[in-house]
Amino acid sequence: MSASGGGIAAPVRPGPLAPYLGLFRMRLVRGLAYRAAAAAGVATQFFWGFIMISVFQAFARAGYSPLDPREIASYVWLQQAFLVLVVVWFRDAELIRLITTGDAAYELVRPVDLYAQWYARLLGGRLAGAALRSLPILLVAGLFPEPWRFHLPPDLAQAGLAFVALALAAALTVAVSMFAYILALVTLQPYAAFILLAPLAEFCSGLLVPLPFLPDALRRVLEWLPFRAMLDLPARLWSASLPASDSLRPFALGLAWLLVLVPLGRAALAAALRARDVPGG
Amino acid sequence: MGLWFRYARVALMGQFSKRSNLVVVTLAQLFLTLSALAAALVLFGRFGTLAGYSRDEVLLLFGIAQVSFSVVELLARGFDSFSAILAQGEFDRILVRPRGTILQVLGARLEFSRLGRALVGALILAHALRALGPAMGSGGPALAAARYATVASMTLGSGAIFAGIFVLGASLAFLSPDGLEVVNIFSDGGREMSQYPLSIYDKALRRFFTFVVPFGCVNWLPLEFALGRPGASWPAAFLPFAGFAFLALSFLAWRAGVRRHVSTGS
């Protein structure tokens, strides 16, 4: 008895990030198992991509367009490939169940930071989804005939920047969608927070219409919001419609939003937990 | 018919008793439709026209697609989510009752939250019809009536196609119980696609969605006549009936599926 007690008292100390990395890896591995769902998703996203490219290119033929047909195709395919990384409506159904059944209370007992824990699992789930979908979409779209073909960026620097932008986009998307989960904890209405946030984020990030197509006044406002770096920035960098030299300001803004939204989310979660009685017995 | 109304009443009462849930999903449908509309308006704001069509002419198609899709989804959700009905053994109970399967599957699920999308679609349709009134009313009352009747038959035909897709998807569920998400390409994707004139898409895609899944017959082909364009041929006004032929064929598939169905239950 005392021997095992001693074992608990003096465990091998894992690094402070270990529980979060473990959760992240668990979600990643589990997400990678959903291959059939991903295959259906890939088929859907091809169709969606075709429709969007056709619509935008048909509109763009009518007048001066801020994006040329090539840039439109690359912008749309990059979006479709990394959709689950950056759309708010990609939800972790299990986390929502945890929240609305009150099982989240068990998590409070554990000596881990709840915000970091949720953040890690959400990021892992998104990365798994994107890892399964992105490659087939990009590889096949790269073989399409013009004007649907997905093009590589002109040089390595632009490609590298696009990948950095994608990482920032994923980090921001998780930070933004975290507020929907926190609101679910407050209202116990699992989807209430998503219904406005998801379409809003889709529109403001350039998923419905590439941001360069928006009226200039509206676009200038949206460029200050966090949504821009969630999708428009990586897609513009990859399609090379935004030169690397112009990307410093959007990068800085995106990073600043991340540095604001994470502490804000953490505070909101703490406040929500203090105010909330846990349902369930 | 009397039985269906009883199904509808039960579903309505059930969904109203969980009112907050109904409100949330209805609002979600409404916001999704509004954001799709905002996207179209933004594009027209910048470019003015699309493949020779004005904003209001495209909004007519947009309204037709949204209204027909949402009403059919409200009514035929049972077929849309039929794999769940199969998996839960609900269909076996349907089979032992002395009523038709189609009526019972329709009655099993009614989604009143789809009224959120239907409302936005109806407003768009009303706006488009008002804006296009002068063009559609030109050339005498008989011709005007024929054009409005064409718009009505485009809406009904479009609904018949969506219903046919749901029924076909349900028939496929007899073959493979899981993962019929590919059907969404035709239902959600068909709605997304037919919001715009099909003439903007690639020829292969357009042919498929005219001769196999006949969205073209309720979209740009009869649209010319409905808009009163000079030189539009009146026989195109009868094309929307192809939607009903599609629905009839899908019911044949449904009957074949029911006949070969073997229960999975205990």
Interface residues (C-beta under 8 A of the other chain):
Chain A: A36 A37 A40 G41 A43 T44 F47 W48 F50 I51 S54 V55 F56 A58 F59 A60 R61 A62 G63 S65 Q189 Y191 A192 F194 I195 L196 P199 L200 E202 F203 L208 V209 F213 L214 P215
Chain B: S20 N21 V24 V25 L27 A28 F31 L32 L34 S35 A36 A38 A39 V42 L43 G45 R46 F47 G48 T49 L50 A51 D178 G179 E181 V182 N184 I185 G189 E192 M193 Y196 I200 Y201 D202 L205
